[in-house]
Structure formats: structure tokens, C-alpha cells
Amino acid sequence: MPLSAGIATLMGQRTITDYPLLLAAAAMAMAPVVILFLIMQRRVIDGIAFAGMK
């Protein structure tokens, strides 16, 4: 199941939505991307700067 579909299943259709659970799931889904960006930040910025020099 894709991550977005898994998070969507946490929302109840007729019950009260547990927003703290949804926010925790979204934060856990974003964490690997943010960590990877922080590690590779210099390369990402250098790549954007190099692409803009054409």
C-alpha cells in the first residue's frame, strides 16, 4: 500500500478523526526525506546553482 493511501486509511469515514495520529504518521513519512536532504544539502544546492548557469 502506498504511504499516502495508508495515511488516508487512518481517517475514519463516520467516526471522529484522530488528528494527532494523522500528524504523527505524516511526520514519520516525511522524516526520511528530511534527513536525506539534510545529509545531501550541499550537493542539492550545488546542483541547483550549476543548473542555473546554463
Contacts in CASP RR format, 6 or more apart in sequence:
PFRMAT RR
TARGET T0000
AUTHOR 0000-0000-0000
METHOD contacts of the structure
MODEL  1
MPLSAGIATLMGQRTITDYPLLLAAAAMAMAPVVILFLIMQRRVIDGIAF
AGMK
1 9 0 8 1.000
3 29 0 8 1.000
6 25 0 8 1.000
7 22 0 8 1.000
7 25 0 8 1.000
7 26 0 8 1.000
7 29 0 8 1.000
10 18 0 8 1.000
10 21 0 8 1.000
10 22 0 8 1.000
10 25 0 8 1.000
11 17 0 8 1.000
11 22 0 8 1.000
37 44 0 8 1.000
END
